[in-house]
Amino acid sequence: MTRDALIESLKPLLDAGKLLTDADSLDTYGKDWTKHFAPAPLAIAFPKSTEQVQAIVRWANEHKVALVPSGGRTGLSAAAVAANGEVVVAFDYMNKVLEFNEFDRTVVCQPGVITKQLQTFAEEHGLYYPVDFASSGSSQIGGNIGTNAGGIKVIRYGMTRNWVAGLKVVTGKGDLLELNKDLIKNATGYDLRQLFIGAEGTLGFVVEATMRLERTPKNLTAMVLGTPDFDSIMPVLHAFQNKLDLTAFEFFSDKALAKIMARGDVPPAFETDCPFYALLEFEASTEEVANEALATFEHCVEQGWVLDGVMSQSEQQLQNLWKLREYISETISHWTPYKNDISVTVGKVPAFLKDIDDIVAANYPDFEVVWFGHIGDGNLHLNILKPENLTKDEFFAKCATVNKWVFETVQKYNGSISAEHGVGMTKRDYLGYSRSEAEIGYMKAVKAVFDPNGIMNPGKIFTE
């Protein structure tokens, strides 16, 4: 069947005007935040119901056309990129909060609900959705589930996986499954819900999700602390964890801070120049807790682990301190960074970072490296910035060369090549550094069960 005939056969399955083929739409919806692959989709489909999603999947099986899910397209591993003539299934019109259960503290969402939309809904009902990251204003719940998104609150609240009470999914066969039915306790065999979380749309599409909510934290307070070296950050983390229940513990380098300060729209935390910075957050629910935080800060200064610091005294100051960390990704995007999202267990972080730093410095002494991340859960973001004198392709080729050594180091420390961004296409060739050959074999076998014709986001996580 010709391209035009395929498109015409798909149109009747959707509402009028909900199948786009113009060049701008193909470019916009055919890619995510990665810049490695050129988008080349066949068409962009916008279903408005579960029934329409099922119809699209059955059509794709009949015509052997691959499908790529599209949410907020904020991913950083090319999991939502359609580079090979696929039909993109965009969930922008499946964006409603369907039901709220105040007793179970759960919300039933369609996959296109924006993360911030869910957070705001929770706030309006006196509750809290804790999974949070810089892209919360545009990322969608379906995409968060597909990549098991993490973010800045993992040290306290865990990943997206921890907040999914139940799922409705359309499998690669077009079947509709209701998984776990929102139960807290359910000991009836395999929990298929967990397979779909982090599967990046390779097994099927989430069409409805029941998300758990939490009580609202009281008087969130942040501190930004400057340290004389990276090795000082870990005893600072240990000292504060021994005294407080932290909701976040982030870090960033002086180079990351310099990029933020150059914007001119974020006030500095303090004047002292430091090589590294830690941002920690906690609930200052009582004056005693706040005093404990200040006493711990003073102890860290006495030990030589902290050179300077500040604690937020208002909601506005809290937001300003967080901008120092949350604006980093957006700010450095101007330099077309080559990103690695890697993790090890928390205790191995200092030695691991030093090994990676030595590799990059030895092989690319002229490249600017920006470190930041969620150090409280062992997740580091390594960003190598593209020099002006290199094309994007030349730069990515040079970075790909060093990847082997970076991922060998990840393997040496029993870490992950992708802590929270997923595998997609950018990491699939390196999956063997984090997963054994036997594991990958079982993963492929699972995919074959749910998606026998290989139409669901093929070429993502692993090659077919």
Secondary structure by P-SEA (a helix, b strand, c coil): ccaaaaaaaaccccccccccccaaaaaaacccccccccccccbbbbbccaaaaaaaaaaaaaabbbbbbbccccccccccccccbbbbbccccccccccccccccbbbbcccccaaaaaaaaaaacccccccccccccccaaaaaaaccccccccccccccccccccccccccccccccccccccccccccccccccccccccccccbbbbbbbccccbbbbbbbbbccccaaaaaaaaaaacccccccccccaaaaaaaaaaccccccccccccbbbbbbbccccaaaaaaaaaaaaaaaaacccccccccccaaaaaaaaaacccccccccccccccccccccccaaaaaaaaaaaaaaaccccbbbbbccccccbbbbbbbbbcccccaaaaaaaaaaaaaaaaaaaaaacccccccccccccccccccccccaaaaaaaaaaaaaacccccccccccccc
